[in-house]
Amino acid sequence: MSTTKVSRRDFVKTTCVSTLALTIPRYLSAGNGTRPGTGSRPNIVLIMADDMGFSDLGCYGGEIHTPNLDRLATNGVRFTQFYNTARCCPSRASLMTGLYAHQTGVGHMMGDYGVEGYRGDLNDRCVTIAEVLKKTGYATYMSGKWHVTNTVGHWTGDDKLTSKHNWPRQRGFDRFYGTIAGGGSYFDPVALVRDNMPIEPETDAYYYTDAISDNAVRFISDHVRYRAKEPFFCYVAYTAPHWPLHALPEDIARYKGRYDSGWDALRAERYRRMLEMGVIGPECTLTPRDVKAPPWEAAEDKEWQARRMEVYAAQVDRMDQDIGRIVKCLTEIGKLDNTLILFLSDNGGCAEELGPSSGSLSRSRTTTRDGRPVRGGNNDHSIMPGPADTYQSYGLPWANASNTPFRRYKHWVHEGGIATPLIVHWPEGISDRGRFCKQPGHVIDIMATCVDIAGAHCPAEYDGRSILSVEGKTLRPVFEGRTREGHGAIFWEHEGNRAVRKGRWKLVSRYPGEWELYDIDTDRSELNDVAAKHPTLVNELSTAYNRWADRCHVEPWAQLMELRRKQRRRNRT
């Protein structure tokens, strides 16, 4: 295969413009569409990052160059106590539906365990933001990672999983470009689709973060051309900075030497900056370095270790550059002021260390597109991450820095696993710009917010089927400088890790451990467990958790794993 480089301008021209007639859905060619004009209802651009820690962005205290997101934050609102669900697909299920993930059938990952909360596939008791907004006159577009269905049989060869019933076009999106499954190579992603058609990367210069952004810009530009009288909802779901550590050479070069002082110095640097900026207060003590991470002075292969963080930072940097292109497009078409932009991450930093045989659908590529073998895992430190023929992760010590000042990571429901930045930008709808909001919120609130802003409502029935009531609450009062109606309590469960937050109190357990209790107002870093001092409160909150778990189809983790083992034994026989 040719390795001739293609310029960014030529790439956009050849992959977007030249194929326009082939890929615009049929309804766009009939003028402005059949839906009525909707006046000045705001457009909505919802952006989700993948596996990005609480402190990575410049506007949250990080050193990574993110001027475009920083600018949105300075002219919008930054939430400092907003939460996800600690894992990719449950967060995306909650984001799209306003429900707890177990209520949608995506209580864990994409495995089907044969019980209601764990089918690995969005169920028919929920509706997506796109389905609701489309019914009220919005055009709906998506570019990026879907990851809320297990129907990926086209790529696995499993004929039982070839249905497209839960692909984006079937769940309310007019146009789609992206991956149906989770993370994978940025240079040669698996499960790539345009609308309902599986495709391959279009050019030798392909890089998935850029392609997601190219198509988001394209959808918005086409919208102005063909459906200008209607508002639009555009969901942009990046895989950055999820492993593998794949980045473009010019982006990696920008961070050369930046992390040579190591993770201990980086955590201290970020913590100081976060305090100075007001992202956190003195109640957030810098947690001790994770016991599984060596002091930087004792770390081996420092050049390789630093390179891991350089590539990770480059991935975030490129995502920010591309978000800048989306914002530029909105500005050029005169839509920025009346577009609600929301940006958040699906979980905290990821501490997973990949082995040579780490396997999943995303690892089904064993060679690069030009035939080189992919060198997997973090064991061989002579392999420098970044190029297409590597498949590595940045690991626990750097994830510990990403989640500054908190402890734990993706998977767990301590603050390091569930705390996300949330940036909201909407010039026509936000008062007192540049402020921080400390009111707690959860990813289930995004659906309620989008529906409220659009002047729509969440239906009790949809296409003849009963729909669960949305659990989230709109964030709109915050945009207007008011205190919103809060949640009575917010709940989490993932892989047996459990938590409930009610007001200042958070009850949390790392599976299979006992309940811990923290006063978030004075100890958000979760260092002083006061469960023994407040047994009545522990009982009250754990009872509330159990009621929620029963209502939302949460299964005991040990019981669920036994179901999984039985399934595997049956499959082997």
DRENVOGU-594079 format. One record per residue (C-alpha): residue number from 1; x, y, z. Coordinates in nm, 2 decimals, padded with zeros to 4 digits. Layout:
<rs>
num / px / py / pz
NUM / X / Y / Z
...
</rs>
This chain:
<rs>
num / px / py / pz
1 / 00.00 / 00.00 / 00.00
2 / 00.13 / 00.34 / -00.08
3 / 00.25 / 00.56 / 00.20
4 / 00.22 / 00.89 / 00.02
5 / 00.13 / 01.16 / 00.26
6 / -00.20 / 01.35 / 00.20
7 / -00.23 / 01.71 / 00.33
8 / -00.52 / 01.79 / 00.57
9 / -00.68 / 02.02 / 00.31
10 / -00.66 / 01.75 / 00.04
11 / -00.79 / 01.49 / 00.28
12 / -01.10 / 01.69 / 00.37
13 / -01.16 / 01.76 / 00.00
14 / -01.12 / 01.41 / -00.12
15 / -01.31 / 01.23 / 00.16
16 / -01.58 / 01.48 / 00.23
17 / -01.66 / 01.69 / -00.08
18 / -01.60 / 01.44 / -00.36
19 / -01.83 / 01.18 / -00.20
20 / -02.10 / 01.42 / -00.09
21 / -02.36 / 01.31 / -00.35
22 / -02.31 / 00.95 / -00.25
23 / -02.35 / 01.00 / 00.13
24 / -02.61 / 01.27 / 00.18
25 / -02.93 / 01.09 / 00.29
26 / -03.21 / 01.11 / 00.04
27 / -03.42 / 01.36 / 00.24
28 / -03.15 / 01.63 / 00.22
29 / -03.17 / 01.65 / -00.16
30 / -03.53 / 01.77 / -00.15
31 / -03.46 / 02.12 / -00.03
32 / -03.51 / 02.21 / 00.34
33 / -03.68 / 01.89 / 00.44
34 / -04.04 / 01.82 / 00.53
35 / -04.02 / 01.93 / 00.89
36 / -04.14 / 02.28 / 00.98
37 / -03.91 / 02.57 / 01.06
38 / -03.84 / 02.60 / 01.43
39 / -03.74 / 02.97 / 01.48
40 / -03.46 / 03.04 / 01.72
41 / -03.45 / 02.72 / 01.91
42 / -03.08 / 02.66 / 02.00
43 / -02.86 / 02.41 / 01.83
44 / -02.69 / 02.15 / 02.05
45 / -02.34 / 02.01 / 02.02
46 / -02.26 / 01.74 / 02.27
47 / -01.90 / 01.63 / 02.29
48 / -01.77 / 01.33 / 02.49
49 / -01.40 / 01.24 / 02.55
50 / -01.30 / 00.88 / 02.63
51 / -01.09 / 00.79 / 02.94
52 / -00.98 / 01.14 / 03.02
53 / -00.90 / 01.24 / 03.38
54 / -01.04 / 01.52 / 03.58
55 / -00.73 / 01.74 / 03.57
56 / -00.60 / 01.69 / 03.22
57 / -00.75 / 02.00 / 03.05
58 / -00.58 / 02.34 / 03.09
59 / -00.90 / 02.49 / 03.22
60 / -00.91 / 02.23 / 03.50
61 / -00.55 / 02.27 / 03.60
62 / -00.36 / 02.05 / 03.35
63 / -00.06 / 02.14 / 03.15
64 / -00.19 / 01.99 / 02.82
65 / -00.24 / 02.26 / 02.55
66 / -00.62 / 02.29 / 02.52
67 / -00.68 / 02.65 / 02.42
68 / -01.01 / 02.58 / 02.25
69 / -01.17 / 02.41 / 02.54
70 / -01.02 / 02.66 / 02.77
71 / -01.18 / 02.94 / 02.57
72 / -01.52 / 02.77 / 02.59
73 / -01.48 / 02.74 / 02.96
74 / -01.38 / 03.10 / 03.01
75 / -01.69 / 03.21 / 02.82
76 / -01.92 / 02.95 / 02.98
77 / -01.96 / 02.75 / 03.30
78 / -01.72 / 02.48 / 03.44
79 / -01.88 / 02.22 / 03.67
80 / -01.65 / 02.09 / 03.94
81 / -01.87 / 01.82 / 04.09
82 / -02.01 / 01.65 / 03.79
83 / -02.01 / 01.27 / 03.75
84 / -02.01 / 00.99 / 03.50
85 / -02.06 / 00.62 / 03.56
86 / -01.69 / 00.51 / 03.57
87 / -01.69 / 00.32 / 03.24
88 / -01.73 / 00.39 / 02.86
89 / -02.05 / 00.22 / 02.76
90 / -02.26 / 00.27 / 03.08
91 / -02.18 / 00.64 / 03.06
92 / -02.28 / 00.66 / 02.70
93 / -02.60 / 00.47 / 02.77
94 / -02.69 / 00.71 / 03.05
95 / -02.58 / 01.01 / 02.84
96 / -02.81 / 00.92 / 02.55
97 / -03.11 / 00.82 / 02.76
98 / -03.12 / 01.01 / 03.09
99 / -03.14 / 00.68 / 03.28
100 / -02.91 / 00.48 / 03.50
101 / -02.73 / 00.24 / 03.27
102 / -02.88 / -00.07 / 03.42
103 / -03.22 / 00.06 / 03.33
104 / -03.12 / 00.07 / 02.96
105 / -02.97 / -00.29 / 02.96
106 / -02.61 / -00.16 / 02.96
107 / -02.53 / -00.22 / 03.33
108 / -02.18 / -00.36 / 03.25
109 / -02.02 / -00.39 / 02.91
110 / -02.14 / -00.54 / 02.58
111 / -02.18 / -00.90 / 02.71
112 / -02.54 / -01.04 / 02.73
113 / -02.58 / -01.21 / 03.07
114 / -02.94 / -01.30 / 03.02
115 / -03.08 / -01.06 / 03.29
116 / -03.26 / -00.73 / 03.23
117 / -02.99 / -00.49 / 03.34
118 / -02.71 / -00.66 / 03.16
119 / -02.80 / -00.74 / 02.80
120 / -02.52 / -00.53 / 02.65
121 / -02.77 / -00.36 / 02.42
122 / -02.99 / -00.06 / 02.46
123 / -03.34 / -00.18 / 02.53
124 / -03.68 / -00.06 / 02.41
125 / -03.78 / 00.10 / 02.74
126 / -03.56 / 00.40 / 02.67
127 / -03.54 / 00.67 / 02.41
128 / -03.23 / 00.86 / 02.30
129 / -03.18 / 01.23 / 02.29
130 / -03.18 / 01.20 / 01.91
131 / -03.51 / 01.02 / 01.90
132 / -03.68 / 01.28 / 02.12
133 / -03.54 / 01.58 / 01.94
134 / -03.60 / 01.44 / 01.60
135 / -03.97 / 01.42 / 01.68
136 / -03.97 / 01.79 / 01.76
137 / -03.81 / 01.91 / 01.44
138 / -03.44 / 01.88 / 01.51
139 / -03.20 / 01.74 / 01.26
140 / -02.98 / 01.49 / 01.43
141 / -02.62 / 01.39 / 01.36
142 / -02.35 / 01.18 / 01.52
143 / -01.98 / 01.14 / 01.46
144 / -01.77 / 00.90 / 01.67
145 / -01.79 / 00.61 / 01.91
146 / -02.14 / 00.46 / 01.97
147 / -02.06 / 00.16 / 02.20
148 / -02.41 / 00.09 / 02.33
149 / -02.49 / -00.23 / 02.14
150 / -02.34 / -00.58 / 02.10
151 / -02.46 / -00.62 / 01.74
152 / -02.12 / -00.62 / 01.58
153 / -02.15 / -00.94 / 01.39
154 / -02.02 / -00.79 / 01.07
155 / -01.68 / -00.77 / 01.23
156 / -01.69 / -01.09 / 01.45
157 / -01.85 / -01.32 / 01.20
158 / -02.13 / -01.40 / 01.44
159 / -02.45 / -01.42 / 01.24
160 / -02.66 / -01.39 / 01.56
161 / -02.52 / -01.03 / 01.61
162 / -02.57 / -00.88 / 01.27
163 / -02.89 / -00.68 / 01.35
164 / -02.86 / -00.30 / 01.31
165 / -03.16 / -00.23 / 01.53
166 / -02.95 / -00.04 / 01.78
167 / -02.71 / 00.14 / 01.55
168 / -02.73 / 00.52 / 01.55
169 / -02.95 / 00.56 / 01.24
170 / -03.20 / 00.32 / 01.41
171 / -03.19 / 00.52 / 01.73
172 / -03.28 / 00.86 / 01.60
173 / -02.98 / 01.00 / 01.41
174 / -03.03 / 01.12 / 01.06
175 / -02.66 / 01.08 / 00.97
176 / -02.38 / 00.88 / 01.13
177 / -02.01 / 00.84 / 01.08
178 / -01.80 / 00.65 / 01.34
179 / -01.74 / 00.32 / 01.51
180 / -02.01 / 00.09 / 01.65
181 / -01.78 / -00.08 / 01.90
182 / -01.54 / 00.06 / 02.16
183 / -01.18 / 00.18 / 02.13
184 / -00.92 / 00.06 / 01.88
185 / -00.65 / 00.18 / 01.64
186 / -00.66 / 00.55 / 01.55
187 / -00.50 / 00.47 / 01.22
188 / -00.72 / 00.17 / 01.13
189 / -01.03 / 00.15 / 01.35
190 / -01.25 / -00.16 / 01.36
191 / -01.63 / -00.14 / 01.32
192 / -01.62 / 00.18 / 01.11
193 / -01.95 / 00.28 / 00.96
194 / -02.11 / 00.56 / 00.75
195 / -02.48 / 00.57 / 00.82
196 / -02.56 / 00.19 / 00.80
197 / -02.28 / 00.09 / 00.58
198 / -01.95 / -00.07 / 00.71
199 / -01.66 / 00.10 / 00.56
200 / -01.28 / 00.12 / 00.57
201 / -01.06 / 00.43 / 00.63
202 / -01.06 / 00.64 / 00.32
203 / -00.69 / 00.74 / 00.29
204 / -00.34 / 00.65 / 00.40
205 / -00.32 / 00.97 / 00.61
206 / -00.63 / 00.86 / 00.81
207 / -00.64 / 00.95 / 01.18
208 / -00.97 / 00.87 / 01.36
209 / -00.98 / 01.18 / 01.59
210 / -00.95 / 01.40 / 01.28
211 / -01.20 / 01.19 / 01.08
212 / -01.46 / 01.23 / 01.36
213 / -01.42 / 01.60 / 01.35
214 / -01.41 / 01.62 / 00.97
215 / -01.75 / 01.45 / 00.96
216 / -01.90 / 01.66 / 01.24
217 / -01.80 / 01.98 / 01.05
218 / -01.93 / 01.83 / 00.73
219 / -02.27 / 01.75 / 00.89
220 / -02.31 / 02.10 / 01.03
221 / -02.20 / 02.26 / 00.70
222 / -02.44 / 02.04 / 00.50
223 / -02.72 / 02.13 / 00.75
224 / -02.68 / 02.50 / 00.68
225 / -02.69 / 02.43 / 00.31
226 / -02.99 / 02.19 / 00.31
227 / -03.19 / 02.24 / 00.63
228 / -03.11 / 02.59 / 00.75
229 / -03.46 / 02.66 / 00.89
230 / -03.43 / 02.37 / 01.14
231 / -03.21 / 02.35 / 01.46
232 / -02.97 / 02.06 / 01.49
233 / -02.83 / 01.82 / 01.75
234 / -02.48 / 01.69 / 01.69
235 / -02.32 / 01.43 / 01.91
236 / -01.94 / 01.42 / 01.87
237 / -01.80 / 01.11 / 02.06
238 / -01.42 / 01.09 / 02.05
239 / -01.22 / 00.78 / 02.13
240 / -00.94 / 01.01 / 02.24
241 / -00.75 / 00.97 / 02.47
242 / -00.85 / 00.60 / 02.52
243 / -00.57 / 00.35 / 02.46
244 / -00.40 / 00.26 / 02.23
245 / -00.14 / 00.54 / 02.26
246 / -00.17 / 00.66 / 01.90
247 / -00.08 / 01.01 / 01.80
248 / 00.05 / 01.21 / 01.51
249 / 00.43 / 01.29 / 01.52
250 / 00.39 / 01.67 / 01.52
251 / 00.16 / 01.65 / 01.82
252 / 00.39 / 01.42 / 02.01
253 / 00.69 / 01.64 / 01.94
254 / 00.51 / 01.93 / 02.11
255 / 00.55 / 01.74 / 02.45
256 / 00.90 / 01.61 / 02.41
257 / 01.07 / 01.64 / 02.75
258 / 00.76 / 01.79 / 02.92
259 / 00.72 / 01.48 / 03.15
260 / 01.08 / 01.41 / 03.22
261 / 01.03 / 01.52 / 03.58
262 / 00.78 / 01.23 / 03.63
263 / 00.44 / 01.17 / 03.77
264 / 00.51 / 01.29 / 04.13
265 / 00.61 / 01.63 / 04.01
266 / 00.32 / 01.64 / 03.77
267 / 00.06 / 01.56 / 04.04
268 / 00.21 / 01.83 / 04.27
269 / 00.21 / 02.09 / 03.98
270 / -00.14 / 02.02 / 03.88
271 / -00.27 / 02.03 / 04.24
272 / -00.12 / 02.37 / 04.30
273 / -00.27 / 02.51 / 03.98
274 / -00.61 / 02.36 / 04.06
275 / -00.61 / 02.54 / 04.39
276 / -00.50 / 02.86 / 04.24
277 / -00.76 / 02.85 / 03.97
278 / -01.04 / 02.76 / 04.21
279 / -01.12 / 02.42 / 04.04
280 / -01.09 / 02.27 / 04.39
281 / -01.08 / 02.40 / 04.74
282 / -00.88 / 02.31 / 05.05
283 / -01.12 / 02.03 / 05.12
284 / -00.95 / 01.84 / 04.83
285 / -00.62 / 01.72 / 04.98
286 / -00.38 / 01.57 / 04.73
287 / -00.40 / 01.20 / 04.78
288 / -00.09 / 01.00 / 04.84
289 / 00.07 / 00.84 / 04.53
290 / -00.10 / 00.51 / 04.46
291 / 00.10 / 00.23 / 04.63
292 / 00.12 / 00.04 / 04.30
293 / 00.31 / 00.33 / 04.14
294 / 00.68 / 00.36 / 04.23
295 / 00.84 / 00.70 / 04.32
296 / 00.96 / 00.86 / 03.99
297 / 01.31 / 00.84 / 04.12
298 / 01.28 / 00.46 / 04.14
299 / 01.10 / 00.41 / 03.80
300 / 01.28 / 00.21 / 03.54
301 / 01.30 / 00.31 / 03.17
302 / 01.22 / 00.67 / 03.23
303 / 01.24 / 00.76 / 02.86
304 / 00.97 / 00.51 / 02.78
305 / 00.76 / 00.61 / 03.08
306 / 00.77 / 00.98 / 02.98
307 / 00.70 / 00.89 / 02.62
308 / 00.37 / 00.73 / 02.73
309 / 00.25 / 01.05 / 02.88
310 / 00.38 / 01.26 / 02.59
311 / 00.16 / 01.05 / 02.35
312 / -00.14 / 01.07 / 02.58
313 / -00.11 / 01.45 / 02.60
314 / -00.08 / 01.46 / 02.22
315 / -00.41 / 01.27 / 02.19
316 / -00.58 / 01.53 / 02.41
317 / -00.41 / 01.81 / 02.22
318 / -00.53 / 01.69 / 01.88
319 / -00.89 / 01.65 / 02.02
320 / -00.88 / 02.01 / 02.13
321 / -00.75 / 02.12 / 01.79
322 / -01.04 / 01.95 / 01.63
323 / -01.29 / 02.09 / 01.87
324 / -01.15 / 02.42 / 01.76
325 / -01.24 / 02.34 / 01.40
326 / -01.60 / 02.26 / 01.50
327 / -01.63 / 02.59 / 01.69
328 / -01.48 / 02.77 / 01.39
329 / -01.74 / 02.62 / 01.17
330 / -02.02 / 02.73 / 01.40
331 / -01.87 / 03.08 / 01.41
332 / -01.84 / 03.10 / 01.03
333 / -02.20 / 03.00 / 00.97
334 / -02.32 / 03.24 / 01.24
335 / -02.45 / 02.97 / 01.48
336 / -02.21 / 02.99 / 01.77
337 / -02.40 / 03.23 / 02.00
338 / -02.72 / 03.02 / 01.99
339 / -02.55 / 02.68 / 02.01
340 / -02.53 / 02.49 / 02.34
341 / -02.20 / 02.31 / 02.36
342 / -02.14 / 02.06 / 02.63
343 / -01.81 / 01.87 / 02.68
344 / -01.74 / 01.59 / 02.93
345 / -01.56 / 01.26 / 02.97
346 / -01.71 / 00.91 / 03.01
347 / -01.49 / 00.81 / 03.30
348 / -01.17 / 00.89 / 03.49
349 / -00.82 / 00.82 / 03.38
350 / -00.76 / 00.45 / 03.29
351 / -00.50 / 00.26 / 03.49
352 / -00.51 / -00.05 / 03.27
353 / -00.17 / -00.19 / 03.18
354 / -00.19 / -00.38 / 02.85
355 / -00.02 / -00.71 / 02.80
356 / 00.11 / -00.85 / 02.47
357 / -00.21 / -01.05 / 02.41
358 / -00.46 / -00.80 / 02.54
359 / -00.76 / -00.90 / 02.32
360 / -01.09 / -00.76 / 02.22
361 / -01.28 / -00.66 / 01.90
362 / -01.05 / -00.35 / 01.90
363 / -00.74 / -00.57 / 01.88
364 / -00.87 / -00.77 / 01.58
365 / -00.61 / -00.59 / 01.36
366 / -00.29 / -00.78 / 01.39
367 / -00.11 / -00.58 / 01.12
368 / -00.11 / -00.22 / 01.01
369 / -00.27 / -00.12 / 00.68
370 / 00.07 / -00.14 / 00.51
371 / 00.14 / -00.49 / 00.64
372 / 00.36 / -00.43 / 00.95
373 / 00.29 / -00.65 / 01.26
374 / 00.12 / -00.46 / 01.55
375 / 00.34 / -00.48 / 01.86
376 / 00.11 / -00.51 / 02.15
377 / 00.14 / -00.44 / 02.52
378 / 00.35 / -00.25 / 02.77
379 / 00.60 / -00.52 / 02.86
380 / 00.86 / -00.44 / 02.60
381 / 00.99 / -00.09 / 02.69
382 / 01.20 / -00.08 / 02.37
383 / 00.88 / -00.02 / 02.18
384 / 00.81 / 00.36 / 02.19
385 / 00.43 / 00.43 / 02.18
386 / 00.27 / 00.65 / 01.92
387 / 00.29 / 00.49 / 01.57
388 / 00.03 / 00.27 / 01.41
389 / 00.23 / -00.05 / 01.47
390 / 00.21 / -00.02 / 01.85
391 / -00.07 / -00.09 / 02.10
392 / 00.00 / 00.04 / 02.45
393 / -00.15 / 00.23 / 02.74
394 / -00.02 / 00.50 / 02.97
395 / -00.08 / 00.29 / 03.28
396 / -00.15 / 00.34 / 03.65
397 / 00.11 / 00.60 / 03.75
398 / 00.01 / 00.85 / 03.48
399 / -00.36 / 00.78 / 03.54
400 / -00.30 / 00.87 / 03.90
401 / -00.18 / 01.21 / 03.77
402 / -00.47 / 01.25 / 03.53
403 / -00.71 / 01.21 / 03.83
404 / -00.54 / 01.46 / 04.05
405 / -00.62 / 01.51 / 04.34
406 / -00.84 / 01.20 / 04.37
407 / -00.77 / 00.83 / 04.41
408 / -00.89 / 00.53 / 04.21
409 / -00.96 / 00.51 / 03.84
410 / -01.19 / 00.40 / 03.56
411 / -01.39 / 00.10 / 03.69
412 / -01.41 / 00.23 / 04.05
413 / -01.67 / 00.47 / 04.19
414 / -01.44 / 00.66 / 04.42
415 / -01.39 / 01.02 / 04.29
416 / -01.10 / 00.93 / 04.06
417 / -01.32 / 00.70 / 03.86
418 / -01.63 / 00.91 / 03.83
419 / -01.54 / 01.28 / 03.85
420 / -01.55 / 01.45 / 03.50
421 / -01.49 / 01.80 / 03.38
422 / -01.81 / 01.95 / 03.23
423 / -01.78 / 02.26 / 03.02
424 / -02.09 / 02.43 / 02.90
425 / -02.09 / 02.72 / 02.65
426 / -02.39 / 02.90 / 02.52
427 / -02.35 / 03.28 / 02.48
428 / -02.73 / 03.34 / 02.44
429 / -02.82 / 03.12 / 02.74
430 / -02.55 / 03.16 / 03.00
431 / -02.53 / 03.45 / 03.24
432 / -02.22 / 03.54 / 03.45
433 / -01.97 / 03.36 / 03.22
434 / -01.64 / 03.22 / 03.34
435 / -01.77 / 03.09 / 03.67
436 / -01.74 / 02.75 / 03.84
437 / -02.05 / 02.55 / 03.95
438 / -02.01 / 02.34 / 04.25
439 / -02.36 / 02.19 / 04.24
440 / -02.34 / 01.81 / 04.20
441 / -02.47 / 01.66 / 03.88
442 / -02.46 / 01.33 / 03.69
443 / -02.44 / 01.23 / 03.33
444 / -02.81 / 01.13 / 03.35
445 / -02.88 / 01.51 / 03.36
446 / -02.75 / 01.57 / 03.00
447 / -03.07 / 01.42 / 02.84
448 / -03.30 / 01.63 / 03.06
449 / -03.10 / 01.94 / 02.98
450 / -03.10 / 01.89 / 02.60
451 / -03.47 / 01.81 / 02.60
452 / -03.55 / 02.12 / 02.81
453 / -03.33 / 02.35 / 02.60
454 / -03.50 / 02.22 / 02.29
455 / -03.85 / 02.29 / 02.42
456 / -03.93 / 01.93 / 02.40
457 / -04.05 / 01.67 / 02.66
458 / -03.95 / 01.31 / 02.74
459 / -04.24 / 01.09 / 02.63
460 / -04.42 / 00.83 / 02.84
461 / -04.47 / 00.63 / 02.51
462 / -04.26 / 00.62 / 02.19
463 / -04.37 / 00.43 / 01.88
464 / -04.63 / 00.24 / 02.07
465 / -04.40 / 00.12 / 02.36
466 / -04.39 / 00.24 / 02.72
467 / -04.08 / 00.44 / 02.81
468 / -03.92 / 00.48 / 03.16
469 / -03.93 / 00.82 / 03.31
470 / -03.60 / 01.01 / 03.28
471 / -03.40 / 01.01 / 03.60
472 / -03.19 / 01.32 / 03.52
473 / -03.27 / 01.68 / 03.60
474 / -03.21 / 01.98 / 03.37
475 / -02.90 / 02.20 / 03.42
476 / -03.07 / 02.50 / 03.27
477 / -03.11 / 02.69 / 03.61
478 / -02.74 / 02.68 / 03.65
479 / -02.69 / 02.84 / 03.31
480 / -02.91 / 03.12 / 03.43
481 / -02.72 / 03.17 / 03.75
482 / -02.98 / 03.00 / 03.97
483 / -02.96 / 02.70 / 04.20
484 / -03.13 / 02.40 / 04.04
485 / -03.35 / 02.14 / 04.19
486 / -03.10 / 01.88 / 04.31
487 / -03.11 / 01.51 / 04.32
488 / -03.23 / 01.35 / 04.64
489 / -02.95 / 01.11 / 04.59
490 / -02.72 / 00.99 / 04.31
491 / -02.62 / 00.63 / 04.27
492 / -02.35 / 00.42 / 04.11
493 / -02.27 / 00.05 / 04.05
494 / -02.01 / -00.09 / 03.83
495 / -01.85 / -00.44 / 03.86
496 / -01.97 / -00.45 / 04.22
497 / -01.82 / -00.11 / 04.31
498 / -02.10 / 00.08 / 04.47
499 / -02.17 / 00.44 / 04.58
500 / -02.45 / 00.68 / 04.68
501 / -02.42 / 01.05 / 04.72
502 / -02.68 / 01.25 / 04.92
503 / -02.59 / 01.61 / 04.98
504 / -02.25 / 01.63 / 05.15
505 / -02.23 / 01.26 / 05.22
506 / -02.09 / 00.99 / 05.00
507 / -02.12 / 00.62 / 05.08
508 / -01.88 / 00.41 / 04.86
509 / -01.74 / 00.06 / 04.84
510 / -01.47 / -00.09 / 04.64
511 / -01.57 / -00.45 / 04.56
512 / -01.58 / -00.67 / 04.76
513 / -01.50 / -00.43 / 05.05
514 / -01.72 / -00.28 / 05.31
515 / -01.90 / 00.06 / 05.29
516 / -01.69 / 00.37 / 05.35
517 / -01.84 / 00.71 / 05.44
518 / -01.70 / 01.05 / 05.34
519 / -01.80 / 01.41 / 05.41
520 / -01.75 / 01.55 / 05.06
521 / -01.77 / 01.91 / 05.18
522 / -01.46 / 01.86 / 05.40
523 / -01.29 / 01.55 / 05.24
524 / -01.37 / 01.51 / 04.88
525 / -01.04 / 01.33 / 04.83
526 / -01.19 / 01.04 / 05.04
527 / -00.91 / 01.00 / 05.28
528 / -01.10 / 01.01 / 05.62
529 / -01.35 / 00.72 / 05.64
530 / -01.61 / 00.82 / 05.91
531 / -01.84 / 00.52 / 05.86
532 / -01.77 / 00.40 / 06.22
533 / -01.87 / 00.73 / 06.36
534 / -02.20 / 00.75 / 06.18
535 / -02.36 / 00.40 / 06.17
536 / -02.72 / 00.54 / 06.15
537 / -02.62 / 00.74 / 05.84
538 / -02.45 / 00.44 / 05.68
539 / -02.76 / 00.24 / 05.74
540 / -02.98 / 00.51 / 05.59
541 / -02.77 / 00.55 / 05.27
542 / -02.71 / 00.18 / 05.22
543 / -03.08 / 00.12 / 05.25
544 / -03.14 / 00.39 / 04.99
545 / -02.88 / 00.22 / 04.77
546 / -03.04 / -00.12 / 04.80
547 / -03.38 / 00.02 / 04.70
548 / -03.23 / 00.19 / 04.40
549 / -03.05 / -00.13 / 04.30
550 / -03.37 / -00.33 / 04.32
551 / -03.56 / -00.07 / 04.12
552 / -03.29 / -00.03 / 03.85
553 / -03.21 / -00.40 / 03.79
554 / -02.87 / -00.40 / 03.95
555 / -02.75 / -00.76 / 04.02
556 / -02.50 / -00.87 / 04.28
557 / -02.16 / -00.88 / 04.11
558 / -02.06 / -01.23 / 04.23
559 / -02.40 / -01.37 / 04.11
560 / -02.35 / -01.20 / 03.77
561 / -02.00 / -01.34 / 03.73
562 / -02.13 / -01.69 / 03.81
563 / -02.39 / -01.64 / 03.53
564 / -02.10 / -01.54 / 03.30
565 / -01.90 / -01.85 / 03.39
566 / -02.19 / -02.08 / 03.32
567 / -02.24 / -01.91 / 02.98
568 / -01.88 / -01.97 / 02.89
569 / -01.90 / -02.34 / 03.00
570 / -02.21 / -02.38 / 02.79
571 / -02.04 / -02.22 / 02.49
572 / -01.73 / -02.44 / 02.52
573 / -01.95 / -02.75 / 02.51
</rs>
